[in-house]
Amino acid sequence: MTTARADGADQAALQAQKDQLFQKMLANPADLDVAFDYADVSAQLGDNEGAVSALERMLLFNPNLPRVDLELGALYFRMGSFDIARTYFNKALAANPPPEVQQRVNQYLALIDQQLSPTRLTGTLFFGAQYQSDANVAPATSTIASPIGPVLLNNQFVKMSDWNIFGSGSLLYTYDLGTQDHDTIEVTGNGLMNHYMTVNRLDLAFGEMTAGPRFRYPQFSNGLVQGASLKPYAILNEVGLGYNQYFFTYGAGLEATGTVWDDIALRGAFEFRQRNLPMPRIGQPQSRSTATTRSFPCRRSNRSTPIPRCRPSSTTSTKAPRSTITPTTAMPWRRPITFATWRPTGSPSCRWKRRSLAAGCGRITKRPIRAATPARHCSSRPARATTGAGTSA
């Protein structure tokens, strides 16, 4: 029996053929061939009830028709009457039909067992690997132009190639509440993972879960809309970047679905999400790199020297002394423009200020001072009071 739905001009032709076959059935009810043709045309027009009535009328004249039992089981399966469909399928198997008919019946029986089970779990999984010539989406050179001149970038902000593996998946768990309209509880889960072999700070992880009941409204089904349903649900997800929590959200949503003109599925949803960023832990140091840094104590300089001379030292400290400057590591992509302040012990009013633009001198750990004045001293030793302005003892 043909079950494909007709549309357009074919429906008008089939409807006319259905009317002619109906008149023939009234004239000769015992003609089983006419009754079967009428059931076939009715199924193509979507009139499953009319097809069922014609086939059941045939069984009144001859109960031993395995093919009719098979078609009746298929029609009841499409209408959602799985128990009645199972009865007709078992009756068709009892008549010892051909192997192809037995295989078709067994497929329907397996689908009925799945449909009658109150719980169902389905899912998808996708994974793979790829190579990227510019994994961190960065410039190809370490020097870029800026309003203040050329800027030297740190190596981690220069173009890098890398391999990465990725995977995504989704799960759908449904539980039938046993109502007449087949209302269910649905729990969905979606996940995404992306791991780089070298640029680990770009590793991404995402997970989201929704849960809520789905209410079906078959009474709304008509010639235009079919399979209408409404689902309120709760939302919870989390996003990680570089093995750290990036943010997490929670909220709620409302989803409506339906089928229009038998082949166009529509879905509309409204969601409210509250995004939350991780708060820093008060009283605890932030997680930063503990790499060893070198300090650069300033030597004595005179007025004619515009930039203090610095020499490297092996001193390692997380907090530099007041008279030392350390390399800039917090913002490696910026040019090391820094400031320094030193107060001599001999004279409280005597204050030395120096603005350093020298590469490698970095920044001092004390509060930056924007104003730049000529230097008086550039030494870590206390200065003695002098009688001449601008000279040191």
C-alpha positions in Angstrom: 0.0 0.0 0.0 1.3 3.4 -0.9 1.6 5.8 2.0 3.3 8.9 0.5 1.2 12.0 0.9 0.0 13.8 -2.3 -0.1 17.6 -2.7 -1.4 20.2 -5.0 -3.2 19.0 -8.1 -2.6 15.4 -7.2 -4.8 15.7 -4.2 -7.7 16.8 -6.3 -7.2 13.8 -8.7 -6.9 11.4 -5.8 -10.0 12.8 -4.1 -12.0 12.3 -7.3 -10.7 8.7 -7.5 -11.6 8.1 -3.9 -15.2 9.2 -4.5 -15.5 6.9 -7.5 -14.1 3.9 -5.5 -16.5 4.7 -2.6 -19.5 4.4 -5.0 -18.1 1.1 -6.3 -17.8 -0.2 -2.7 -21.4 0.7 -2.0 -22.5 -1.1 -5.1 -20.5 -4.2 -4.5 -19.2 -4.5 -0.8 -17.8 -8.0 -1.4 -15.3 -6.8 -4.0 -12.1 -6.9 -1.9 -9.9 -5.4 -4.7 -12.0 -2.2 -4.8 -11.9 -2.0 -1.0 -8.1 -2.3 -1.0 -7.8 0.3 -3.7 -10.0 2.6 -1.6 -7.8 2.1 1.4 -4.7 2.8 -0.6 -6.1 6.1 -2.0 -7.3 7.2 1.5 -3.8 6.6 3.0 -2.3 8.8 0.3 -4.7 11.6 1.2 -3.9 11.2 4.9 -7.3 9.8 5.8 -5.9 6.9 7.9 -9.3 6.4 9.6 -11.0 5.9 6.2 -8.3 3.4 5.2 -8.6 1.5 8.4 -12.4 1.2 8.1 -12.1 -0.1 4.5 -9.5 -2.8 5.5 -11.4 -3.9 8.5 -14.5 -4.3 6.3 -12.4 -6.7 4.2 -11.6 -8.9 7.2 -15.4 -9.3 7.8 -15.6 -11.1 4.5 -12.3 -13.0 4.8 -10.5 -13.1 8.2 -7.4 -14.9 6.8 -5.7 -12.1 4.9 -2.2 -11.6 6.3 -1.5 -8.7 4.0 -4.5 -6.8 5.3 -3.4 -7.5 8.9 0.0 -6.0 8.0 -1.5 -2.9 6.5 -3.8 -2.4 9.4 -0.9 -2.7 11.9 1.0 -0.1 9.9 -1.9 2.3 9.9 -2.6 2.0 13.6 1.1 2.5 14.2 1.0 5.9 12.4 -2.0 6.9 14.4 -0.2 6.1 17.7 -2.4 3.1 18.7 0.6 0.8 19.4 -1.3 -1.9 21.3 -3.8 -2.4 18.5 -1.0 -2.3 16.0 0.9 -5.0 17.9 -2.2 -7.2 17.8 -2.4 -7.1 14.0 1.3 -7.6 13.5 1.3 -10.7 15.7 -1.7 -12.0 13.7 0.2 -11.5 10.5 3.2 -13.4 11.8 1.0 -16.3 12.9 0.0 -16.9 9.2 3.6 -17.7 8.3 4.1 -14.9 5.7 7.0 -14.6 3.3 10.5 -13.6 4.7 10.3 -10.0 3.5 6.9 -9.6 5.2 8.3 -11.1 8.4 11.3 -8.7 8.3 8.9 -5.7 8.0 6.7 -6.9 10.8 9.7 -7.4 13.1 10.9 -3.8 12.4 7.5 -2.5 13.4 7.4 -4.6 16.6 10.9 -3.2 17.6 9.7 0.4 17.0 6.5 -0.3 19.1 8.7 -1.5 22.0 10.7 1.7 21.9 7.5 3.8 21.7 5.8 2.0 24.6 8.9 2.3 26.9 8.4 5.2 29.4 12.0 6.3 29.1 14.1 7.0 26.1 17.7 8.2 25.7 19.1 9.5 22.4 22.3 11.4 21.6 24.9 12.4 19.0 28.7 12.6 19.1 31.1 14.5 16.8 34.9 14.7 17.2 38.0 15.4 15.2 41.4 17.1 14.9 42.7 20.0 12.9 45.9 22.0 12.2 45.9 25.8 12.2 48.6 28.0 10.9 47.5 30.9 13.0 46.0 29.3 16.1 46.2 32.4 18.3 45.0 34.8 15.6 48.0 37.1 16.1 50.3 39.2 13.8 53.1 37.5 12.0 55.9 39.8 13.3 56.8 40.8 16.8 57.0 44.5 16.0 53.9 46.5 15.4 53.3 50.2 14.8 51.6 52.4 17.4 51.1 56.1 18.0 54.2 56.2 20.3 56.3 54.3 17.9 57.3 50.7 17.2 56.2 48.3 19.9 57.9 44.9 20.6 55.4 42.1 21.4 56.0 39.2 23.7 56.4 35.8 21.9 53.0 34.6 23.1 51.3 37.3 21.2 53.0 36.5 17.9 51.5 34.2 15.2 51.8 30.5 16.2 50.8 27.3 14.5 49.3 24.5 16.5 47.3 21.3 16.4 44.0 20.9 18.3 41.5 18.2 19.0 37.8 19.0 19.4 34.6 17.2 20.2 30.9 18.0 20.7 27.9 16.0 21.7 24.3 16.2 22.8 21.9 14.0 24.8 18.1 13.9 25.1 16.4 12.0 27.9 12.6 11.7 27.9 10.2 10.2 30.4 6.5 9.5 29.4 4.1 10.7 32.1 1.5 8.3 30.9 -1.1 10.9 30.0 -3.5 10.6 27.1 -1.7 13.3 25.2 1.7 11.7 25.8 3.1 14.5 27.9 6.8 14.0 28.8 9.6 15.3 30.9 12.7 16.2 28.8 16.3 16.7 30.0 18.8 17.9 27.4 22.5 18.2 27.6 25.1 19.8 25.2 28.8 19.9 25.4 31.8 21.2 23.5 35.6 20.7 24.1 38.6 22.2 22.2 42.1 21.4 23.3 45.3 22.9 21.8 48.7 21.1 22.1 50.8 24.2 22.6 48.6 27.3 23.1 46.8 25.9 26.2 45.4 29.3 27.2 43.0 29.0 24.3 41.5 25.7 25.5 37.7 25.9 25.6 35.1 23.9 27.4 31.3 24.4 27.4 28.5 22.5 29.0 24.7 23.2 29.2 21.7 21.4 30.6 18.0 22.1 30.3 15.1 20.3 32.0 11.3 20.7 31.9 8.0 19.1 31.0 6.6 19.1 27.5 2.8 19.5 27.1 1.3 18.3 23.9 -2.0 19.7 22.5 -3.4 17.3 19.9 -6.8 19.1 20.1 -5.2 22.1 18.3 -4.3 19.9 15.3 -6.3 21.0 12.2 -5.6 21.3 8.5 -3.0 24.0 9.2 -1.2 23.3 12.4 -0.4 19.8 13.8 1.6 18.4 16.7 1.5 21.6 18.8 3.5 21.4 22.1 4.6 23.8 24.8 7.7 23.3 27.0 8.8 25.5 30.0 12.4 24.6 31.1 15.3 25.6 33.4 18.8 26.4 32.1 22.2 25.9 33.6 25.6 26.1 31.8 29.2 26.8 32.4 32.1 28.0 30.2 35.8 27.4 30.8 38.8 29.0 29.1 42.4 27.9 29.6 41.5 25.4 32.5 39.8 28.2 34.4 36.1 29.1 34.8 35.2 31.9 32.4 31.6 32.4 33.4 28.4 30.4 34.2 24.7 31.2 33.6 21.3 30.1 34.9 17.8 31.0 33.8 14.6 29.8 32.3 12.9 29.5 28.9 9.7 28.7 27.1 9.5 26.8 23.8 6.6 26.2 21.4 6.7 23.8 18.5 4.3 22.9 15.7 4.1 21.5 12.2 2.5 23.6 9.4 1.1 22.2 6.1 2.3 18.7 7.1 6.0 19.3 6.2 7.2 22.6 7.7 8.3 22.4 11.4 8.2 25.6 13.4 9.9 26.3 16.7 9.9 29.5 18.8 11.7 30.0 22.1 12.1 32.8 24.7 15.0 32.6 27.2 16.2 34.6 30.2 19.8 34.0 31.3 21.7 35.5 34.2 25.4 35.5 33.4 27.9 35.4 36.4 31.6 36.0 36.2 33.9 34.4 38.8 34.7 36.7 41.7 38.4 37.1 42.8 39.2 35.7 46.3 39.7 38.5 48.7 42.9 38.2 50.9 44.5 35.7 48.6 47.1 36.4 45.9 46.1 36.0 42.3 47.4 33.1 40.3 50.3 34.6 38.4 53.5 33.3 37.0 56.3 32.8 39.6 59.1 33.1 37.1 62.4 34.7 38.3 62.9 38.3 37.4 66.0 40.4 37.4 66.2 43.8 39.1 68.1 46.8 37.8 69.5 49.1 40.5 70.2 52.6 39.1 73.7 54.0 39.2 74.6 57.6 40.0 73.8 59.9 37.1 74.3 63.6 36.6 72.1 66.3 35.1 73.5 65.9 31.6 72.5 62.2 31.4 68.8 62.0 30.1 68.4 58.3 30.9 69.7 56.6 34.0 72.3 53.8 33.4 71.1 50.4 34.6 72.9 47.2 35.1 71.4 43.7 35.6 71.5 42.1 38.9 70.7 38.5 40.1 68.3 39.7 42.8 65.1 37.8 42.8 62.1 39.3 44.6 58.3 39.5 44.2 58.4 43.0 45.7 61.3 45.2 44.6 63.1 47.7 47.0 62.2 51.3 46.8 65.3 52.2 44.9 65.2 49.5 42.3 63.2 49.0 39.1 62.1 45.7 37.7 61.3 44.6 34.1 57.7 45.1 33.0 56.0 41.7 32.9 52.4 42.5 33.5 51.8 44.0 30.1 54.4 42.6 27.7 52.7 44.1 24.7 53.4 47.7 25.8 56.6 49.6 25.5 58.4 49.8 28.9 57.6 53.5 29.8 58.1 53.7 33.6 58.7 56.0 36.5 60.8 55.9 39.7 60.8 57.8 43.0 63.6 58.1 45.7 63.6 60.1 48.9 67.1 60.7 50.5 67.2 60.5 54.3 69.3 63.6 54.8 66.7 66.1 53.6 63.0 65.4 53.7 62.4 68.2 51.2 64.9 66.8 48.7 63.1 64.5 46.3 64.4 62.8 43.1 62.1 62.0 40.2 63.2 60.3 37.0 61.2 59.2 34.0 62.8 56.2 32.3 62.3 55.2 28.7 65.3 52.9 28.5 64.6 49.3 27.3 65.0 46.9 30.2 64.7 49.4 33.0 61.1 48.5 33.3 58.9 50.0 36.1 59.4 50.6 39.7 57.1 49.0 42.2 56.2 52.3 43.8 53.2 54.4 42.6 54.1 56.0 39.2 54.7 59.7 39.1 53.7 61.4 35.8 55.8 64.6 36.2 59.4 64.4 35.1 62.1 66.6 36.6 65.9 66.7 36.3 67.7 64.1 38.4 69.7 65.1 41.6 70.8 61.6 42.7 70.6 58.1 41.3 72.0 56.0 44.1 70.6 53.7 46.7 72.8 55.4 49.4 71.4 58.3 51.5 72.5 61.7 50.3 74.1 64.3 52.6 73.0 67.8 52.8 74.9 70.2 50.5 75.3 73.9 50.1 75.2 74.0 46.4 72.0 73.3 44.5 72.1 70.2 42.2 75.5 68.8 43.5 76.0 65.9 45.8 78.6 65.4 48.5 
